[in-house]
Amino acid sequence: MDNKITPTGYLLIVTFFVLLGYAAWISAKSIDWDVLKKMENSPLSLPTPVVVQNSTPSATPTVDLKK
């Protein structure tokens, strides 16, 4: 048995890529280019983490240096 692609296989492959191209075209048409340019030109602000003490003083280990 040879592993050849049948005409149905070619049709499925071509149909897949045609639909993929059509979806890409629709996606590109739906982009609001003005909003995209505004977002690209705006400064990037990253959130900074807030340091919080999560443990209670009684749960914090201490070192006893007395000898």
Buried (B, 14 or more C-beta within 10 A) or exposed (E): EEEEEEEEEEEEEEEEEEEEEEEEEEEEEEEEEEEEEEEEEEEEEEEEEEEEEEEEEEEEEEEEEEE
